[in-house]
C-alpha cells in the first residue's frame, strides 16, 4: 500500500519544517531544502533526522 496523497500533503521535514516529496523509487521522502531523504519502511515514513540519509549519497 502506497502513501496516500492526503498524508503526503501534511508531512513536513522535521529539520526545517519544509515540504517533502516522494522520491522516484517510492522508498523515501525527499526534502530538497535540507538535501535529506527520509526512509519509508513497511509503508510508514520514518521522519527522524537521525534516520535520514543525504540526498546525493
C-alpha distance matrix in Angstrom:
0.0 3.8 6.7 8.7 12.1 13.8 12.7 13.7 16.9 18.0 17.3 20.5 21.9 23.6 26.5 27.6 25.6 24.8 21.9 18.9 16.9 13.9 15.7 15.8 14.1 11.0 11.9 14.1 15.5 19.0 22.0 24.7 27.5 27.1 26.0 23.3 19.8 17.7 15.3 11.6 11.5 8.9 6.6 10.0 12.4 15.8 18.3 21.4 24.1 25.2 21.8 21.7 23.1 25.4 24.1 26.7 26.9
3.8 0.0 3.8 6.3 9.1 11.5 10.4 10.5 13.8 15.3 14.5 17.5 19.0 21.1 23.8 24.6 22.6 21.5 18.4 15.4 13.2 10.3 12.3 12.7 11.6 8.2 9.7 11.3 12.3 15.7 18.6 21.2 24.0 23.9 22.8 20.4 16.9 15.2 13.3 9.9 11.1 9.7 6.4 9.3 10.7 14.3 16.3 19.6 22.0 23.4 20.1 19.5 20.8 22.8 21.1 23.8 24.4
6.7 3.8 0.0 3.8 6.5 8.3 6.7 7.0 10.4 11.6 10.9 14.1 15.9 17.9 20.9 21.5 19.2 18.3 15.3 12.6 11.0 8.9 11.8 13.2 12.8 9.0 10.2 10.6 10.5 13.9 16.3 19.1 21.6 21.6 21.0 18.6 15.5 13.5 12.4 9.3 11.1 10.5 6.7 8.0 8.6 12.4 13.7 17.3 19.7 21.6 18.7 17.9 19.7 21.6 20.1 23.2 24.0
8.7 6.3 3.8 0.0 3.8 5.3 5.3 6.4 8.7 10.4 11.0 14.5 17.0 19.2 22.2 22.4 19.6 18.6 15.4 13.5 12.0 10.7 14.0 15.3 15.6 12.0 13.7 13.7 12.8 15.8 17.8 20.4 22.6 23.2 22.9 20.9 18.1 16.3 15.7 12.9 14.8 13.9 10.1 11.0 11.5 15.2 15.9 19.7 22.0 24.3 21.7 20.8 22.7 24.3 22.6 25.7 26.9
12.1 9.1 6.5 3.8 0.0 3.8 5.4 5.0 6.1 8.9 10.1 13.2 16.0 18.6 21.4 20.9 18.0 16.5 13.1 11.8 10.2 9.9 13.5 14.9 16.0 12.8 14.9 14.3 12.6 14.8 16.3 18.5 20.6 21.8 21.7 20.2 17.9 16.7 16.9 14.6 17.2 17.0 13.1 13.6 13.1 16.6 16.6 20.3 22.2 24.9 22.6 21.2 22.9 24.0 21.9 25.1 26.8
13.8 11.5 8.3 5.3 3.8 0.0 3.8 5.5 5.2 6.7 9.0 12.4 15.8 17.9 21.0 20.4 17.2 16.3 13.4 12.8 12.3 12.6 16.4 18.2 19.3 15.8 17.3 16.3 14.3 16.6 17.5 20.0 21.5 22.6 23.1 21.5 19.5 17.8 18.2 16.0 18.4 18.0 14.3 14.0 13.6 16.8 16.4 20.1 22.2 25.1 23.1 22.0 24.3 25.5 23.9 27.3 28.9
12.7 10.4 6.7 5.3 5.4 3.8 0.0 3.8 5.4 5.4 6.3 10.0 13.0 14.9 18.1 18.2 15.1 14.6 12.1 10.9 10.9 11.1 14.8 17.2 17.8 14.1 14.9 13.7 11.7 14.4 15.4 18.4 19.8 20.3 20.8 18.8 16.7 14.5 15.0 12.8 15.1 15.1 11.5 10.6 9.9 13.1 12.7 16.4 18.8 21.5 19.5 18.7 21.2 22.8 21.5 25.0 26.3
13.7 10.5 7.0 6.4 5.0 5.5 3.8 0.0 3.8 5.5 5.4 8.4 11.1 13.7 16.5 16.1 13.4 12.2 9.1 7.6 7.2 7.9 11.7 14.2 15.3 12.0 13.1 11.4 8.9 11.1 12.2 14.9 16.6 17.4 17.7 16.0 14.0 12.6 13.5 12.0 15.0 15.7 12.1 11.4 9.7 12.8 12.0 15.8 17.5 20.3 18.4 16.9 18.9 20.0 18.4 21.9 23.5
16.9 13.8 10.4 8.7 6.1 5.2 5.4 3.8 0.0 3.8 5.9 8.3 11.7 14.3 16.9 15.8 12.6 11.3 8.4 8.6 8.9 10.7 14.3 16.8 18.5 15.4 16.8 14.7 11.8 13.1 13.2 15.5 16.7 18.1 18.9 17.8 16.5 15.3 16.8 15.6 18.7 19.4 15.8 14.8 13.0 15.7 14.2 17.8 19.2 22.4 21.0 19.3 21.4 22.2 20.4 23.9 25.9
18.0 15.3 11.6 10.4 8.9 6.7 5.4 5.5 3.8 0.0 3.8 6.5 10.2 12.0 15.0 14.3 10.7 10.6 8.8 9.3 10.8 12.7 16.3 19.3 20.5 17.2 17.8 15.5 12.5 14.0 13.6 16.4 16.9 17.8 19.2 17.7 16.7 14.9 16.6 15.6 18.3 19.2 15.9 14.1 12.2 14.3 12.4 15.8 17.4 20.7 19.7 18.5 21.1 22.2 21.1 24.8 26.4
17.3 14.5 10.9 11.0 10.1 9.0 6.3 5.4 5.9 3.8 0.0 3.8 7.0 8.9 12.0 11.9 8.8 8.9 7.3 6.9 9.0 10.7 14.0 17.4 18.2 15.2 15.1 12.4 9.4 11.0 10.7 14.0 14.5 14.8 16.1 14.3 13.2 11.2 13.1 12.6 15.5 16.9 14.0 11.8 9.2 10.9 8.8 12.2 13.8 17.0 15.9 14.7 17.4 18.6 17.8 21.6 23.0
20.5 17.5 14.1 14.5 13.2 12.4 10.0 8.4 8.3 6.5 3.8 0.0 3.8 6.1 8.7 8.1 5.2 5.4 5.2 5.8 9.2 11.7 14.4 18.0 19.2 16.6 16.3 13.0 9.5 10.0 8.4 11.5 11.4 11.6 13.5 12.1 12.0 10.6 13.5 14.0 17.1 19.2 16.6 14.2 11.0 11.6 8.5 11.2 11.8 15.4 15.0 13.3 15.9 16.7 16.1 19.8 21.4
21.9 19.0 15.9 17.0 16.0 15.8 13.0 11.1 11.7 10.2 7.0 3.8 0.0 3.8 5.4 5.7 4.7 5.2 6.3 6.1 9.8 12.1 14.0 17.8 18.7 16.7 15.7 12.1 8.8 8.5 6.4 9.7 9.1 8.4 10.5 8.9 9.5 8.6 12.0 13.5 16.6 19.3 17.3 14.7 11.1 10.7 7.3 8.9 8.6 12.3 12.3 10.2 12.8 13.4 13.4 17.1 18.4
23.6 21.1 17.9 19.2 18.6 17.9 14.9 13.7 14.3 12.0 8.9 6.1 3.8 0.0 3.8 5.9 5.4 8.0 9.8 9.8 13.4 15.3 17.1 20.9 21.4 19.3 17.7 14.2 11.6 11.7 9.7 12.8 11.7 10.1 12.6 10.7 11.5 9.8 13.1 14.7 17.1 19.9 18.4 15.2 11.8 10.4 6.6 7.0 6.8 10.5 11.3 10.3 13.4 14.6 15.4 19.0 19.8
26.5 23.8 20.9 22.2 21.4 21.0 18.1 16.5 16.9 15.0 12.0 8.7 5.4 3.8 0.0 3.8 5.9 8.0 10.7 11.1 14.7 16.9 18.0 21.8 22.5 20.9 19.3 15.7 13.1 12.1 9.3 11.7 9.7 7.6 10.7 9.5 11.6 11.0 14.6 16.9 19.5 22.6 21.3 18.3 14.7 12.9 9.4 8.7 6.6 10.2 11.8 10.3 12.7 13.1 14.3 17.5 18.4
27.6 24.6 21.5 22.4 20.9 20.4 18.2 16.1 15.8 14.3 11.9 8.1 5.7 5.9 3.8 0.0 3.8 5.3 8.8 10.3 14.0 16.9 18.2 21.9 23.2 21.7 20.7 17.0 13.8 12.2 8.8 10.4 7.7 7.2 10.7 10.7 13.0 13.0 16.8 18.9 21.8 24.8 23.0 20.3 16.6 15.6 12.0 12.1 10.3 13.9 15.2 13.1 15.0 14.6 15.0 18.2 19.8
25.6 22.6 19.2 19.6 18.0 17.2 15.1 13.4 12.6 10.7 8.8 5.2 4.7 5.4 5.9 3.8 0.0 3.8 6.9 9.0 12.7 15.7 17.8 21.5 22.9 20.8 20.2 16.6 13.1 12.3 9.3 11.5 9.6 9.9 13.0 12.4 13.8 13.2 16.7 18.0 21.0 23.5 21.3 18.6 15.2 14.8 11.2 12.3 11.6 15.4 16.2 14.3 16.8 16.8 16.8 20.3 21.9
24.8 21.5 18.3 18.6 16.5 16.3 14.6 12.2 11.3 10.6 8.9 5.4 5.2 8.0 8.0 5.3 3.8 0.0 3.8 6.6 10.1 13.5 15.4 18.9 20.8 19.0 18.9 15.3 11.7 10.2 7.0 8.6 7.1 8.6 11.2 11.3 12.7 12.9 16.4 17.7 21.1 23.6 21.1 19.0 15.4 15.7 12.4 14.1 13.2 16.9 17.1 14.6 16.4 15.9 15.1 18.4 20.6
21.9 18.4 15.3 15.4 13.1 13.4 12.1 9.1 8.4 8.8 7.3 5.2 6.3 9.8 10.7 8.8 6.9 3.8 0.0 3.8 6.8 10.3 12.6 15.9 18.0 16.1 16.6 13.3 9.5 8.4 6.4 8.1 8.4 10.2 11.6 11.5 11.9 12.1 15.1 15.9 19.5 21.7 18.9 17.3 13.9 15.0 12.4 14.8 14.6 18.1 17.5 14.9 16.5 16.1 14.6 18.0 20.3
18.9 15.4 12.6 13.5 11.8 12.8 10.9 7.6 8.6 9.3 6.9 5.8 6.1 9.8 11.1 10.3 9.0 6.6 3.8 0.0 3.8 6.9 9.2 12.7 14.4 12.5 12.8 9.5 5.7 5.2 4.7 7.5 9.1 10.0 10.4 9.4 8.8 8.9 11.6 12.4 16.1 18.4 15.7 14.3 11.0 12.3 10.3 13.1 13.1 16.3 15.0 12.3 13.8 13.9 12.1 15.7 17.7
16.9 13.2 11.0 12.0 10.2 12.3 10.9 7.2 8.9 10.8 9.0 9.2 9.8 13.4 14.7 14.0 12.7 10.1 6.8 3.8 0.0 3.8 6.3 9.4 11.5 9.7 10.9 8.3 5.3 5.2 6.8 8.6 11.3 12.4 11.7 10.9 9.4 9.9 11.7 11.9 15.6 17.6 14.7 14.3 11.4 13.5 12.5 15.5 15.8 18.6 16.6 13.8 14.7 14.7 12.2 15.4 17.6
13.9 10.3 8.9 10.7 9.9 12.6 11.1 7.9 10.7 12.7 10.7 11.7 12.1 15.3 16.9 16.9 15.7 13.5 10.3 6.9 3.8 0.0 3.8 6.7 8.1 5.9 7.6 6.0 4.6 6.2 9.3 11.1 14.3 14.7 13.3 11.9 9.2 9.5 9.9 9.5 13.1 14.8 12.0 12.4 10.1 12.7 12.8 15.8 16.6 18.8 16.2 13.7 14.3 14.9 12.4 15.3 17.0
15.7 12.3 11.8 14.0 13.5 16.4 14.8 11.7 14.3 16.3 14.0 14.4 14.0 17.1 18.0 18.2 17.8 15.4 12.6 9.2 6.3 3.8 0.0 3.8 5.5 5.3 6.8 5.6 5.8 6.1 9.7 10.8 14.4 14.5 12.2 11.0 8.3 9.7 9.9 10.3 13.7 15.7 13.6 14.3 12.1 14.0 14.4 16.9 17.1 18.8 16.1 13.3 12.9 13.0 10.1 12.4 14.2
15.8 12.7 13.2 15.3 14.9 18.2 17.2 14.2 16.8 19.3 17.4 18.0 17.8 20.9 21.8 21.9 21.5 18.9 15.9 12.7 9.4 6.7 3.8 0.0 3.8 5.4 8.0 8.5 9.5 9.8 13.3 13.7 17.5 17.8 15.2 14.3 11.6 13.2 12.6 12.6 15.5 17.0 15.0 16.6 15.0 17.1 18.0 20.4 20.7 22.1 19.1 16.5 15.6 15.5 12.4 13.9 15.5
14.1 11.6 12.8 15.6 16.0 19.3 17.8 15.3 18.5 20.5 18.2 19.2 18.7 21.4 22.5 23.2 22.9 20.8 18.0 14.4 11.5 8.1 5.5 3.8 0.0 3.8 5.5 7.5 9.9 11.1 14.9 15.9 19.5 19.2 16.5 14.9 11.6 12.6 11.0 10.6 12.9 14.3 13.0 14.9 13.9 15.8 17.4 19.6 20.2 21.1 17.8 15.7 14.8 15.5 13.0 14.3 15.1
11.0 8.2 9.0 12.0 12.8 15.8 14.1 12.0 15.4 17.2 15.2 16.6 16.7 19.3 20.9 21.7 20.8 19.0 16.1 12.5 9.7 5.9 5.3 5.4 3.8 0.0 3.8 5.8 7.9 10.2 13.9 15.7 19.1 18.8 16.7 14.6 11.1 11.1 9.4 8.1 10.6 11.7 9.7 11.6 10.8 13.3 15.0 17.7 18.8 20.0 16.6 14.9 14.9 16.2 14.0 16.2 16.9
11.9 9.7 10.2 13.7 14.9 17.3 14.9 13.1 16.8 17.8 15.1 16.3 15.7 17.7 19.3 20.7 20.2 18.9 16.6 12.8 10.9 7.6 6.8 8.0 5.5 3.8 0.0 3.8 7.3 9.9 13.5 15.7 18.8 17.8 15.7 13.0 9.2 8.6 6.1 5.2 7.6 9.5 8.5 9.9 8.9 10.6 12.8 15.0 16.2 16.9 13.3 12.1 12.2 14.1 12.7 15.0 15.0
14.1 11.3 10.6 13.7 14.3 16.3 13.7 11.4 14.7 15.5 12.4 13.0 12.1 14.2 15.7 17.0 16.6 15.3 13.3 9.5 8.3 6.0 5.6 8.5 7.5 5.8 3.8 0.0 3.8 6.4 9.9 12.4 15.2 14.1 12.4 9.6 5.9 5.3 4.3 5.1 8.6 11.3 9.9 9.8 7.4 8.8 10.0 12.2 13.1 14.3 11.1 9.2 9.7 11.4 10.1 13.1 13.5
15.5 12.3 10.5 12.8 12.6 14.3 11.7 8.9 11.8 12.5 9.4 9.5 8.8 11.6 13.1 13.8 13.1 11.7 9.5 5.7 5.3 4.6 5.8 9.5 9.9 7.9 7.3 3.8 0.0 3.8 6.8 9.7 12.3 11.7 10.6 8.2 5.4 5.0 6.4 7.3 11.1 13.7 11.6 10.7 7.5 9.0 8.7 11.4 12.0 14.2 11.7 9.3 10.4 11.5 10.0 13.4 14.6
19.0 15.7 13.9 15.8 14.8 16.6 14.4 11.1 13.1 14.0 11.0 10.0 8.5 11.7 12.1 12.2 12.3 10.2 8.4 5.2 5.2 6.2 6.1 9.8 11.1 10.2 9.9 6.4 3.8 0.0 3.8 6.1 9.0 8.7 7.3 5.9 4.5 6.4 8.9 10.7 14.4 17.3 15.3 14.4 11.0 11.8 10.7 12.7 12.1 14.5 12.7 9.4 9.7 9.5 7.3 10.9 12.8
22.0 18.6 16.3 17.8 16.3 17.5 15.4 12.2 13.2 13.6 10.7 8.4 6.4 9.7 9.3 8.8 9.3 7.0 6.4 4.7 6.8 9.3 9.7 13.3 14.9 13.9 13.5 9.9 6.8 3.8 0.0 3.8 5.5 5.6 5.7 5.4 6.4 8.1 11.4 13.5 17.1 20.1 18.1 16.6 12.9 13.1 10.9 12.5 11.2 14.2 13.4 10.0 10.6 9.8 8.3 11.8 14.0
24.7 21.2 19.1 20.4 18.5 20.0 18.4 14.9 15.5 16.4 14.0 11.5 9.7 12.8 11.7 10.4 11.5 8.6 8.1 7.5 8.6 11.1 10.8 13.7 15.9 15.7 15.7 12.4 9.7 6.1 3.8 0.0 3.8 5.6 4.8 6.9 8.6 11.3 14.4 16.7 20.3 23.3 21.3 20.1 16.5 16.7 14.7 15.9 14.1 16.8 16.3 12.6 12.3 10.3 8.1 10.7 13.7
27.5 24.0 21.6 22.6 20.6 21.5 19.8 16.6 16.7 16.9 14.5 11.4 9.1 11.7 9.7 7.7 9.6 7.1 8.4 9.1 11.3 14.3 14.4 17.5 19.5 19.1 18.8 15.2 12.3 9.0 5.5 3.8 0.0 3.8 5.6 8.1 10.8 13.0 16.5 18.9 22.4 25.5 23.6 21.9 18.2 17.8 15.1 15.9 13.6 16.6 16.9 13.4 13.6 11.5 10.4 12.9 15.5
27.1 23.9 21.6 23.2 21.8 22.6 20.3 17.4 18.1 17.8 14.8 11.6 8.4 10.1 7.6 7.2 9.9 8.6 10.2 10.0 12.4 14.7 14.5 17.8 19.2 18.8 17.8 14.1 11.7 8.7 5.6 5.6 3.8 0.0 3.8 5.4 8.9 10.9 14.5 17.4 20.6 24.0 22.5 20.6 16.8 15.8 13.2 13.1 10.4 13.1 13.7 10.3 10.5 8.6 8.6 11.3 13.3
26.0 22.8 21.0 22.9 21.7 23.1 20.8 17.7 18.9 19.2 16.1 13.5 10.5 12.6 10.7 10.7 13.0 11.2 11.6 10.4 11.7 13.3 12.2 15.2 16.5 16.7 15.7 12.4 10.6 7.3 5.7 4.8 5.6 3.8 0.0 3.8 7.0 10.1 13.3 16.3 19.5 22.9 21.7 20.3 16.6 15.9 14.0 14.2 11.7 13.7 13.4 9.7 8.7 6.0 5.0 7.6 10.0
23.3 20.4 18.6 20.9 20.2 21.5 18.8 16.0 17.8 17.7 14.3 12.1 8.9 10.7 9.5 10.7 12.4 11.3 11.5 9.4 10.9 11.9 11.0 14.3 14.9 14.6 13.0 9.6 8.2 5.9 5.4 6.9 8.1 5.4 3.8 0.0 3.8 6.5 9.7 13.0 16.0 19.5 18.5 16.9 13.3 12.2 10.7 10.8 8.6 10.5 9.8 6.0 5.6 4.7 4.8 8.4 9.5
19.8 16.9 15.5 18.1 17.9 19.5 16.7 14.0 16.5 16.7 13.2 12.0 9.5 11.5 11.6 13.0 13.8 12.7 11.9 8.8 9.4 9.2 8.3 11.6 11.6 11.1 9.2 5.9 5.4 4.5 6.4 8.6 10.8 8.9 7.0 3.8 0.0 3.8 6.3 9.4 12.5 16.0 15.0 13.8 10.4 9.9 9.4 10.3 9.4 10.9 8.8 5.4 5.3 6.2 5.5 9.2 9.9
17.7 15.2 13.5 16.3 16.7 17.8 14.5 12.6 15.3 14.9 11.2 10.6 8.6 9.8 11.0 13.0 13.2 12.9 12.1 8.9 9.9 9.5 9.7 13.2 12.6 11.1 8.6 5.3 5.0 6.4 8.1 11.3 13.0 10.9 10.1 6.5 3.8 0.0 3.8 6.8 9.7 13.2 12.3 10.5 7.0 6.1 6.0 7.3 7.8 9.3 6.8 4.6 6.7 9.0 9.3 12.8 12.9
15.3 13.3 12.4 15.7 16.9 18.2 15.0 13.5 16.8 16.6 13.1 13.5 12.0 13.1 14.6 16.8 16.7 16.4 15.1 11.6 11.7 9.9 9.9 12.6 11.0 9.4 6.1 4.3 6.4 8.9 11.4 14.4 16.5 14.5 13.3 9.7 6.3 3.8 0.0 3.8 6.3 9.9 9.6 8.5 6.1 5.6 7.7 9.1 10.4 10.9 7.4 6.6 8.1 11.0 11.1 14.1 13.6
11.6 9.9 9.3 12.9 14.6 16.0 12.8 12.0 15.6 15.6 12.6 14.0 13.5 14.7 16.9 18.9 18.0 17.7 15.9 12.4 11.9 9.5 10.3 12.6 10.6 8.1 5.2 5.1 7.3 10.7 13.5 16.7 18.9 17.4 16.3 13.0 9.4 6.8 3.8 0.0 3.8 6.6 5.8 5.3 4.2 5.8 8.7 11.0 13.2 13.9 10.3 10.2 11.8 14.7 14.3 17.3 16.9
11.5 11.1 11.1 14.8 17.2 18.4 15.1 15.0 18.7 18.3 15.5 17.1 16.6 17.1 19.5 21.8 21.0 21.1 19.5 16.1 15.6 13.1 13.7 15.5 12.9 10.6 7.6 8.6 11.1 14.4 17.1 20.3 22.4 20.6 19.5 16.0 12.5 9.7 6.3 3.8 0.0 3.8 5.4 5.2 6.4 7.0 10.7 12.3 14.9 14.7 11.1 12.1 13.8 17.0 17.2 19.8 18.9
8.9 9.7 10.5 13.9 17.0 18.0 15.1 15.7 19.4 19.2 16.9 19.2 19.3 19.9 22.6 24.8 23.5 23.6 21.7 18.4 17.6 14.8 15.7 17.0 14.3 11.7 9.5 11.3 13.7 17.3 20.1 23.3 25.5 24.0 22.9 19.5 16.0 13.2 9.9 6.6 3.8 0.0 3.8 5.5 8.3 9.9 13.4 15.4 18.3 18.3 14.8 15.9 17.5 20.7 20.6 23.2 22.4
6.6 6.4 6.7 10.1 13.1 14.3 11.5 12.1 15.8 15.9 14.0 16.6 17.3 18.4 21.3 23.0 21.3 21.1 18.9 15.7 14.7 12.0 13.6 15.0 13.0 9.7 8.5 9.9 11.6 15.3 18.1 21.3 23.6 22.5 21.7 18.5 15.0 12.3 9.6 5.8 5.4 3.8 0.0 3.8 6.6 9.5 12.4 15.1 18.0 18.8 15.4 15.8 17.7 20.4 19.8 22.7 22.5
10.0 9.3 8.0 11.0 13.6 14.0 10.6 11.4 14.8 14.1 11.8 14.2 14.7 15.2 18.3 20.3 18.6 19.0 17.3 14.3 14.3 12.4 14.3 16.6 14.9 11.6 9.9 9.8 10.7 14.4 16.6 20.1 21.9 20.6 20.3 16.9 13.8 10.5 8.5 5.3 5.2 5.5 3.8 0.0 3.8 6.3 9.1 11.9 15.0 15.9 13.0 13.7 16.2 19.2 19.1 22.3 22.0
12.4 10.7 8.6 11.5 13.1 13.6 9.9 9.7 13.0 12.2 9.2 11.0 11.1 11.8 14.7 16.6 15.2 15.4 13.9 11.0 11.4 10.1 12.1 15.0 13.9 10.8 8.9 7.4 7.5 11.0 12.9 16.5 18.2 16.8 16.6 13.3 10.4 7.0 6.1 4.2 6.4 8.3 6.6 3.8 0.0 3.8 5.9 9.0 11.8 13.3 10.5 10.6 13.3 16.0 15.9 19.3 19.3
15.8 14.3 12.4 15.2 16.6 16.8 13.1 12.8 15.7 14.3 10.9 11.6 10.7 10.4 12.9 15.6 14.8 15.7 15.0 12.3 13.5 12.7 14.0 17.1 15.8 13.3 10.6 8.8 9.0 11.8 13.1 16.7 17.8 15.8 15.9 12.2 9.9 6.1 5.6 5.8 7.0 9.9 9.5 6.3 3.8 0.0 3.8 5.7 8.8 9.7 7.1 8.1 11.3 14.5 15.3 18.6 18.1
18.3 16.3 13.7 15.9 16.6 16.4 12.7 12.0 14.2 12.4 8.8 8.5 7.3 6.6 9.4 12.0 11.2 12.4 12.4 10.3 12.5 12.8 14.4 18.0 17.4 15.0 12.8 10.0 8.7 10.7 10.9 14.7 15.1 13.2 14.0 10.7 9.4 6.0 7.7 8.7 10.7 13.4 12.4 9.1 5.9 3.8 0.0 3.8 6.6 8.8 7.5 7.7 11.2 13.8 14.6 18.2 18.2
21.4 19.6 17.3 19.7 20.3 20.1 16.4 15.8 17.8 15.8 12.2 11.2 8.9 7.0 8.7 12.1 12.3 14.1 14.8 13.1 15.5 15.8 16.9 20.4 19.6 17.7 15.0 12.2 11.4 12.7 12.5 15.9 15.9 13.1 14.2 10.8 10.3 7.3 9.1 11.0 12.3 15.4 15.1 11.9 9.0 5.7 3.8 0.0 3.8 5.4 5.3 6.6 10.3 13.1 14.9 18.2 17.7
24.1 22.0 19.7 22.0 22.2 22.2 18.8 17.5 19.2 17.4 13.8 11.8 8.6 6.8 6.6 10.3 11.6 13.2 14.6 13.1 15.8 16.6 17.1 20.7 20.2 18.8 16.2 13.1 12.0 12.1 11.2 14.1 13.6 10.4 11.7 8.6 9.4 7.8 10.4 13.2 14.9 18.3 18.0 15.0 11.8 8.8 6.6 3.8 0.0 3.8 5.4 5.3 8.5 10.6 12.9 16.0 15.6
25.2 23.4 21.6 24.3 24.9 25.1 21.5 20.3 22.4 20.7 17.0 15.4 12.3 10.5 10.2 13.9 15.4 16.9 18.1 16.3 18.6 18.8 18.8 22.1 21.1 20.0 16.9 14.3 14.2 14.5 14.2 16.8 16.6 13.1 13.7 10.5 10.9 9.3 10.9 13.9 14.7 18.3 18.8 15.9 13.3 9.7 8.8 5.4 3.8 0.0 3.8 5.6 8.2 10.9 13.9 16.4 15.1
21.8 20.1 18.7 21.7 22.6 23.1 19.5 18.4 21.0 19.7 15.9 15.0 12.3 11.3 11.8 15.2 16.2 17.1 17.5 15.0 16.6 16.2 16.1 19.1 17.8 16.6 13.3 11.1 11.7 12.7 13.4 16.3 16.9 13.7 13.4 9.8 8.8 6.8 7.4 10.3 11.1 14.8 15.4 13.0 10.5 7.1 7.5 5.3 5.4 3.8 0.0 3.8 6.6 10.1 12.5 15.2 13.8
21.7 19.5 17.9 20.8 21.2 22.0 18.7 16.9 19.3 18.5 14.7 13.3 10.2 10.3 10.3 13.1 14.3 14.6 14.9 12.3 13.8 13.7 13.3 16.5 15.7 14.9 12.1 9.2 9.3 9.4 10.0 12.6 13.4 10.3 9.7 6.0 5.4 4.6 6.6 10.2 12.1 15.9 15.8 13.7 10.6 8.1 7.7 6.6 5.3 5.6 3.8 0.0 3.8 6.8 8.9 11.9 11.1
23.1 20.8 19.7 22.7 22.9 24.3 21.2 18.9 21.4 21.1 17.4 15.9 12.8 13.4 12.7 15.0 16.8 16.4 16.5 13.8 14.7 14.3 12.9 15.6 14.8 14.9 12.2 9.7 10.4 9.7 10.6 12.3 13.6 10.5 8.7 5.6 5.3 6.7 8.1 11.8 13.8 17.5 17.7 16.2 13.3 11.3 11.2 10.3 8.5 8.2 6.6 3.8 0.0 3.8 6.4 8.6 7.4
25.4 22.8 21.6 24.3 24.0 25.5 22.8 20.0 22.2 22.2 18.6 16.7 13.4 14.6 13.1 14.6 16.8 15.9 16.1 13.9 14.7 14.9 13.0 15.5 15.5 16.2 14.1 11.4 11.5 9.5 9.8 10.3 11.5 8.6 6.0 4.7 6.2 9.0 11.0 14.7 17.0 20.7 20.4 19.2 16.0 14.5 13.8 13.1 10.6 10.9 10.1 6.8 3.8 0.0 3.8 5.5 5.3
24.1 21.1 20.1 22.6 21.9 23.9 21.5 18.4 20.4 21.1 17.8 16.1 13.4 15.4 14.3 15.0 16.8 15.1 14.6 12.1 12.2 12.4 10.1 12.4 13.0 14.0 12.7 10.1 10.0 7.3 8.3 8.1 10.4 8.6 5.0 4.8 5.5 9.3 11.1 14.3 17.2 20.6 19.8 19.1 15.9 15.3 14.6 14.9 12.9 13.9 12.5 8.9 6.4 3.8 0.0 3.8 5.8
26.7 23.8 23.2 25.7 25.1 27.3 25.0 21.9 23.9 24.8 21.6 19.8 17.1 19.0 17.5 18.2 20.3 18.4 18.0 15.7 15.4 15.3 12.4 13.9 14.3 16.2 15.0 13.1 13.4 10.9 11.8 10.7 12.9 11.3 7.6 8.4 9.2 12.8 14.1 17.3 19.8 23.2 22.7 22.3 19.3 18.6 18.2 18.2 16.0 16.4 15.2 11.9 8.6 5.5 3.8 0.0 3.7
26.9 24.4 24.0 26.9 26.8 28.9 26.3 23.5 25.9 26.4 23.0 21.4 18.4 19.8 18.4 19.8 21.9 20.6 20.3 17.7 17.6 17.0 14.2 15.5 15.1 16.9 15.0 13.5 14.6 12.8 14.0 13.7 15.5 13.3 10.0 9.5 9.9 12.9 13.6 16.9 18.9 22.4 22.5 22.0 19.3 18.1 18.2 17.7 15.6 15.1 13.8 11.1 7.4 5.3 5.8 3.7 0.0
